[in-house]
Amino acid sequence: KRDFHGILSSLSNPIRSEIMRFLSIRKTARLSEITKELDIEDRTKVLFHLRKLQESGIVEHDRDNIYSLTPSGERSIECLNILEQYLSPAIGGESSHRPLS
């Protein structure tokens, strides 16, 4: 069983969430492709974040070092999208929720 707080920590990091979004769209990618997409020159930085995502059970890679989201990663990106939609009015737009009175 994965640590809930570890998953939340992974989701809260902007680089990790961008990696997740990229893998959600592409389905699979190599380290070089992820590094290029994120426009980060230091591959070790991206590798660090990929390892954190792996430790959380969100990302996996095969023998050829091709990365992809796990089923838990797929559910996590869905939750991240829902959370961002819910919080976006509070962050910068008008709320679509009526206040309770």
Secondary structure, DSSP 4 states (H G I P E B T S, - for coil): ---HHHHHHHHHSHHHHHHHHHHHHHS-EEHHHHHHHHT-S-HHHHHHHHHHHHHTTSEEE-TT-EEEE-HHHHHHHHHHHHHHHHHHHHHTS--SSPPP-
